[in-house]
Amino acid sequence: DAWDRPRVDALLERTHERIAAHRRSRRIGLSLAACLVVGVGLGAAAIWRGALETRVEGHDDTLAEHAVPGASAAGWTMEVGDSHVALVGDGTDVRALPDEGSRAGLELISGAIEVDGVALRVLVADQQLVIERARFGLSRVGAGFEVRVDAGEVRFGDRTIAAGGRLVFDPAAAPAIPAPAVVAPEVVASDEAPSRPRAEAKPKWRALVRARDWAEAYTEMKRADPKTVRASVDALMAAADAARFGGHPSEAPEYLSEVIDAHARHAMAPLAAFTLGRVRLEQLGAPADAARAFAKARALDPSGALAADALAREVEAWAKAGQLETARSRARAYLEAYPDGRRVAAVRRHAELPAP
């Protein structure tokens, strides 16, 4: 409970940097490969476990540690409530759903995702998965889906898919067919599928971002044709991640702002604004600018799943900027709009409001 979100995020960022350093070091010789694999594996397991532990108050038990076979993250991740979602491939389409009580919501429309889930519901193929705490992969398969659980449990109707298990759902067959509890095959990103040969033309820096080799991705991005950075919203979000995790956070706002300004109607614009607020608050030490970015995130999608968190983070940012009266005004707006919201205690603390 003593770990706040910025501390967790800072540790995650340092871990990504260490992983990138390990990957560069592997090029020195094959003799270091085994040690590096072990080091990265242990570091990743510790971060996954730590992230899960710090996001759920009042629970001391931890999830079993499992390798993540075939995990392939996209160029950027999104937050849905207290869950982290990595998009696998450019063909992946997701949208956040309004909170349902204390549970955040997400819909997978196409493609595949890797999820570190806490108090989450996921809609896919008109079906709902319910997660308390779990690390899992989910992909659309035809008109149905496949879920692979690496840690924790995922509920689907009256079924529970435990760690190490898979379930394949085919709407043409009833009921859903649980697959054997074996290691799942590698998830193939949609932009690498044989049916899309144009993926071969993707710039090297995008591949490095997908591999989370942030420092190398940033270096290659700077060498690449600038048009590749602004080719799409996905590219801009990937560029922002390469900058903020690759040791150059001051450059991330440029890419995030372009998404907000030039693609305001895109589904990812609210996420870009929310991420901009986090970068300015947690990495650049500009809380007033961060507060305005969080306000923009909420304005872009007032009823979206990020709206409550954006308002809560706006309160925090104004408080850290020394604008206590503004923070209190925004805190009262939060308490009125979300009286049972997950951030009520934090909002009151930042705005120095007494408990009811």
Solvent accessible surface area in square Angstrom, and as a share of the most:
residue,aa,sasa,rsa
1,D,142,0.74
2,A,93,0.72
3,W,93,0.33
4,D,81,0.42
5,R,46,0.17
6,P,37,0.23
7,R,122,0.45
8,V,11,0.07
9,D,19,0.10
10,A,41,0.32
11,L,45,0.22
12,L,31,0.16
13,E,30,0.13
14,R,113,0.41
15,T,14,0.08
16,H,27,0.12
17,E,74,0.33
18,R,132,0.48
19,I,24,0.12
20,A,1,0.01
21,A,40,0.31
22,H,64,0.29
23,R,66,0.24
24,R,85,0.31
25,S,38,0.24
26,R,96,0.35
27,R,158,0.57
28,I,139,0.70
29,G,25,0.24
30,L,164,0.82
31,S,102,0.66
32,L,68,0.34
33,A,33,0.25
34,A,72,0.56
35,C,94,0.56
36,L,17,0.08
37,V,91,0.52
38,V,88,0.51
39,G,32,0.30
40,V,38,0.22
41,G,39,0.37
42,L,118,0.59
43,G,28,0.27
44,A,32,0.25
45,A,26,0.20
46,A,44,0.34
47,I,27,0.14
48,W,78,0.27
49,R,74,0.27
50,G,26,0.25
51,A,5,0.04
52,L,3,0.01
53,E,58,0.26
54,T,41,0.24
55,R,27,0.10
56,V,26,0.15
57,E,135,0.61
58,G,74,0.71
59,H,94,0.42
60,D,141,0.73
61,D,85,0.44
62,T,64,0.37
63,L,27,0.13
64,A,63,0.49
65,E,101,0.45
66,H,68,0.30
67,A,85,0.66
68,V,42,0.24
69,P,35,0.22
70,G,26,0.25
71,A,50,0.39
72,S,31,0.20
73,A,15,0.12
74,A,8,0.06
75,G,4,0.04
76,W,14,0.05
77,T,39,0.23
78,M,6,0.02
79,E,20,0.09
80,V,1,0.01
81,G,4,0.04
82,D,21,0.11
83,S,0,0.00
84,H,35,0.16
85,V,0,0.00
86,A,9,0.07
87,L,8,0.04
88,V,2,0.01
89,G,4,0.04
90,D,45,0.24
91,G,30,0.29
92,T,14,0.08
93,D,66,0.34
94,V,3,0.01
95,R,119,0.43
96,A,29,0.23
97,L,9,0.04
98,P,77,0.49
99,D,57,0.29
100,E,97,0.43
101,G,73,0.70
102,S,78,0.50
103,R,52,0.19
104,A,2,0.01
105,G,0,0.00
106,L,0,0.00
107,E,41,0.18
108,L,1,0.01
109,I,72,0.36
110,S,40,0.26
111,G,21,0.20
112,A,9,0.07
113,I,1,0.01
114,E,17,0.08
115,V,1,0.01
116,D,2,0.01
117,G,0,0.00
118,V,7,0.04
119,A,30,0.23
120,L,0,0.00
121,R,25,0.09
122,V,0,0.00
123,L,51,0.25
124,V,1,0.01
125,A,18,0.14
126,D,141,0.73
127,Q,58,0.26
128,Q,72,0.32
129,L,0,0.00
130,V,25,0.14
131,I,0,0.00
132,E,85,0.38
133,R,33,0.12
134,A,0,0.00
135,R,14,0.05
136,F,0,0.00
137,G,5,0.05
138,L,2,0.01
139,S,23,0.15
140,R,69,0.25
141,V,74,0.42
142,G,75,0.72
143,A,70,0.54
144,G,1,0.01
145,F,0,0.00
146,E,35,0.16
147,V,0,0.00
148,R,11,0.04
149,V,1,0.01
150,D,7,0.04
151,A,0,0.00
152,G,14,0.13
153,E,94,0.42
154,V,0,0.00
155,R,97,0.35
156,F,14,0.06
157,G,73,0.70
158,D,134,0.69
159,R,72,0.26
160,T,74,0.43
161,I,12,0.06
162,A,51,0.40
163,A,37,0.28
164,G,34,0.32
165,G,11,0.10
166,R,38,0.14
167,L,1,0.01
168,V,47,0.27
169,F,23,0.10
170,D,61,0.32
171,P,68,0.43
172,A,98,0.76
173,A,37,0.29
174,A,99,0.76
175,P,90,0.57
176,A,6,0.04
177,I,97,0.49
178,P,87,0.55
179,A,20,0.16
180,P,92,0.58
181,A,79,0.62
182,V,80,0.46
183,V,115,0.66
184,A,8,0.06
185,P,88,0.55
186,E,121,0.54
187,V,29,0.17
188,V,97,0.56
189,A,3,0.02
190,S,32,0.21
191,D,2,0.01
192,E,96,0.43
193,A,26,0.20
194,P,129,0.81
195,S,97,0.63
196,R,59,0.22
197,P,96,0.61
198,R,157,0.57
199,A,18,0.14
200,E,158,0.71
201,A,88,0.68
202,K,43,0.18
203,P,32,0.20
204,K,129,0.55
205,W,1,0.00
206,R,15,0.05
207,A,46,0.35
208,L,24,0.12
209,V,0,0.00
210,R,34,0.12
211,A,46,0.36
212,R,62,0.23
213,D,4,0.02
214,W,7,0.02
215,A,34,0.26
216,E,35,0.16
217,A,0,0.00
218,Y,23,0.09
219,T,53,0.31
220,E,25,0.11
221,M,6,0.03
222,K,107,0.45
223,R,174,0.64
224,A,29,0.22
225,D,77,0.40
226,P,93,0.59
227,K,161,0.68
228,T,35,0.20
229,V,8,0.04
230,R,100,0.36
231,A,77,0.60
232,S,47,0.30
233,V,10,0.06
234,D,36,0.18
235,A,0,0.00
236,L,1,0.00
237,M,6,0.03
238,A,0,0.00
239,A,0,0.00
240,A,1,0.00
241,D,6,0.03
242,A,0,0.00
243,A,0,0.00
244,R,20,0.07
245,F,32,0.14
246,G,13,0.13
247,G,47,0.45
248,H,72,0.32
249,P,32,0.20
250,S,80,0.51
251,E,47,0.21
252,A,0,0.00
253,P,17,0.11
254,E,93,0.42
255,Y,10,0.04
256,L,1,0.00
257,S,31,0.20
258,E,44,0.20
259,V,0,0.00
260,I,11,0.06
261,D,113,0.58
262,A,68,0.53
263,H,67,0.30
264,A,48,0.38
265,R,241,0.88
266,H,77,0.34
267,A,67,0.52
268,M,15,0.07
269,A,0,0.00
270,P,15,0.09
271,L,7,0.03
272,A,0,0.00
273,A,0,0.00
274,F,7,0.03
275,T,12,0.07
276,L,8,0.04
277,G,0,0.00
278,R,25,0.09
279,V,1,0.00
280,R,59,0.21
281,L,18,0.09
282,E,53,0.24
283,Q,54,0.24
284,L,64,0.32
285,G,59,0.56
286,A,30,0.23
287,P,30,0.19
288,A,32,0.25
289,D,54,0.28
290,A,0,0.00
291,A,0,0.00
292,R,131,0.48
293,A,5,0.04
294,F,0,0.00
295,A,37,0.29
296,K,90,0.38
297,A,1,0.01
298,R,57,0.21
299,A,70,0.54
300,L,46,0.23
301,D,58,0.30
302,P,88,0.55
303,S,91,0.59
304,G,16,0.15
305,A,9,0.07
306,L,17,0.08
307,A,2,0.02
308,A,14,0.11
309,D,9,0.05
310,A,0,0.00
311,L,1,0.00
312,A,7,0.05
313,R,28,0.10
314,E,8,0.03
315,V,0,0.00
316,E,13,0.06
317,A,0,0.00
318,W,35,0.12
319,A,24,0.19
320,K,108,0.46
321,A,32,0.25
322,G,63,0.61
323,Q,88,0.39
324,L,54,0.27
325,E,120,0.54
326,T,49,0.28
327,A,0,0.00
328,R,59,0.22
329,S,58,0.37
330,R,66,0.24
331,A,0,0.00
332,R,132,0.48
333,A,30,0.24
334,Y,1,0.00
335,L,32,0.16
336,E,149,0.67
337,A,53,0.41
338,Y,53,0.20
339,P,89,0.56
340,D,134,0.69
341,G,24,0.23
342,R,73,0.26
343,R,57,0.21
344,V,32,0.19
345,A,74,0.57
346,A,29,0.23
347,V,1,0.00
348,R,50,0.18
349,R,154,0.56
350,H,46,0.20
351,A,0,0.00
352,E,110,0.50
353,L,29,0.14
354,P,107,0.67
355,A,85,0.66
356,P,151,0.95
